[in-house]
Amino acid sequence: MTDPAPGTPVSRNARRERLIGLLVLGVALVLLVSSPTWFASDSVAVGIAQLVLGVALAGVGAFLVRRSGRG
């Protein structure tokens, strides 16, 4: 697909995808930053699960933000 021209208005769906993608990226960031707390309190399983979920959400958020840019 080609990138839209710089002056063209962004569709409502692309804007919504971008906002949802940024929200998901924010949640992923919080999960990734707070995961060391679980490792420090000897809850390794919870820490690993939180890291895996954070990385997965970061991937989904990045995909949505990139897809909305092509819109």
N, C-alpha and C positions, 0 to 999 in steps of 0.2 A: 504494500500500500504506500501511497505517497503522503508526505506530511502536508497538513493544511497550510495555506498561505498565512503569514503572520497577522494579517488584518481581519481574517474571517472570524465570525462569532463561533464560539464553542457550543456544541449542542448540549441540551439539558442532560442527556444520558452520559455524555463524556464528563461533564462537570460533576455529576453524581458519582460516577466511577472514581474520579480523582479524589473526591472528598472521602469516600468510603475507603479507598486505598490508603490515604493519609491517616485515617483513623486506625486502620488495621496495623499500619507501620508504627504508630504511636503505642498501641497495645503491645506489639512485639518488642519495642524498645524497653518498655517497663518490665516485661517479663525477663528479658535478657539481662537488664541491669540489676534486677532484684534477685536473680537466681543464686548469686554467691551466698546470700543469707541462709539458704537451705543447706548448702554445703558446710557452712560454719556451724550450724546447729545439728550436725550429724544426720540430716535427712537427705541422704544422697539420692535416693530414688525420686523424691519430689524435685530435687534440683535438676536431675537429668531430664525428667519429664517436662519441667518448665523450660529448659534449654531447647529441647526438641520442638515443643509447641511454639516457642519464640521464633526459632529459625523457620518453621513452616509458615507462620503468620507473616514473617518478613518477606518470604517468597511470594505469598499471595498478594500482599500489599504492593510490593514492587511491580508485580505483573499488572495489577489494576492501574497503577499510576502510569506505567509505560503504555498500556493499551488506551488509556484516556487521552494521552498525548497524540496518538495517531488519528483519533476520532474524526 
